Amino acid sequence: MPDRDYDIINMDALVRIKRLVLRGCLRFTEKARDEMDADGLTAGEVVESIVNAQNIAKTLRSRSRARRYAGERLYVIKSFSYDGTLIYTKGTIVREAGREVFYVFVSAKVATFGDR
């Protein structure tokens, strides 16, 4: 049986993420940009996939020492761009200069059986 509280918390996070993205409060790490370049993805396609998302696929707690604080929440979103490309995005919400920003660490095209 699904955990309703978990679903509600993730939906709140997804709404926050979508609002940040639509307001342009979005940053890509160099690694995410490299992954996007390798897959031929544009920032616009990543934005489209986040805005189209119906849910957060997974929420993780970061164990990396490079993160801003221990246990930082990382959100995994898998969704389609407007042209039907399935995109995997992992990021977190951070405060920057007193306002929230969605930081994208990973964003890549999800391989499918038809991809080469």
C-alpha positions in Angstrom: 0.0 0.0 0.0 1.5 3.4 -0.9 2.5 5.8 1.8 0.2 8.7 1.5 2.3 11.1 3.6 5.3 10.4 1.5 3.3 11.0 -1.7 2.0 14.4 -0.3 5.5 15.5 0.7 6.9 14.6 -2.7 4.0 16.4 -4.5 4.8 19.5 -2.5 8.4 19.3 -3.5 7.5 18.7 -7.1 5.3 21.8 -7.1 8.1 23.9 -5.5 10.6 22.6 -8.1 8.2 23.3 -11.0 7.6 26.9 -9.8 11.3 27.5 -9.4 12.0 26.2 -12.9 9.2 28.3 -14.4 10.6 31.4 -12.7 14.0 30.7 -14.1 15.5 29.8 -10.7 17.4 26.9 -12.2 21.1 26.1 -12.3 23.0 23.3 -14.1 26.3 22.0 -12.8 29.1 21.5 -15.3 28.6 17.8 -15.0 24.9 18.1 -15.9 25.8 20.3 -18.9 28.4 17.7 -20.1 25.8 14.9 -19.8 23.2 17.1 -21.7 25.8 17.8 -24.5 26.6 14.1 -24.8 22.9 13.2 -25.2 22.1 16.2 -27.4 19.7 17.7 -24.9 19.0 21.4 -24.5 18.2 23.2 -21.3 14.8 23.8 -22.7 14.1 20.1 -23.1 15.1 19.5 -19.5 12.8 22.3 -18.4 10.0 20.8 -20.4 10.5 17.4 -18.8 10.5 18.8 -15.3 7.3 20.9 -16.0 5.6 17.8 -17.5 6.5 15.5 -14.5 3.7 13.8 -12.8 5.7 12.8 -9.7 9.1 12.5 -8.2 10.5 9.1 -9.0 12.7 8.9 -5.9 13.9 11.1 -3.1 17.4 10.3 -1.8 19.6 11.6 1.1 23.0 12.7 -0.1 26.0 11.0 1.4 28.5 13.1 -0.5 30.8 15.2 1.6 30.8 17.8 -1.2 27.1 18.6 -0.5 26.2 21.8 1.3 25.0 19.9 4.3 24.7 16.2 5.4 21.7 14.4 4.3 20.7 17.0 1.7 17.6 15.8 -0.2 18.1 14.9 -3.8 15.1 14.6 -6.1 15.0 12.2 -9.1 12.5 13.2 -11.8 11.9 11.0 -14.9 9.6 12.6 -17.5 9.2 13.4 -21.1 10.0 16.6 -23.0 7.4 17.9 -25.5 9.0 15.9 -28.3 8.7 12.7 -26.3 12.3 12.3 -25.1 12.4 10.6 -21.7 14.8 12.6 -19.5 16.3 11.6 -16.1 17.1 14.6 -13.9 18.5 14.6 -10.4 18.7 17.8 -8.4 18.1 19.6 -5.1 16.6 22.8 -3.8 19.1 25.2 -2.3 19.1 28.8 -1.0 21.2 31.2 -2.9 21.3 34.9 -2.0 18.2 34.5 0.1 16.1 32.8 -2.5 15.5 29.2 -3.5 17.0 27.7 -6.6 16.7 24.2 -8.1 20.2 22.9 -8.8 20.5 20.1 -11.5 23.4 17.7 -10.9 22.5 15.1 -13.5 20.3 15.4 -16.6 20.5 12.8 -19.3 18.4 11.2 -22.0 17.1 7.8 -20.8 18.3 5.1 -23.1 15.5 3.1 -24.7 15.6 -0.1 -26.8 15.5 2.0 -30.0 18.6 4.1 -29.1 22.0 3.4 -30.5 
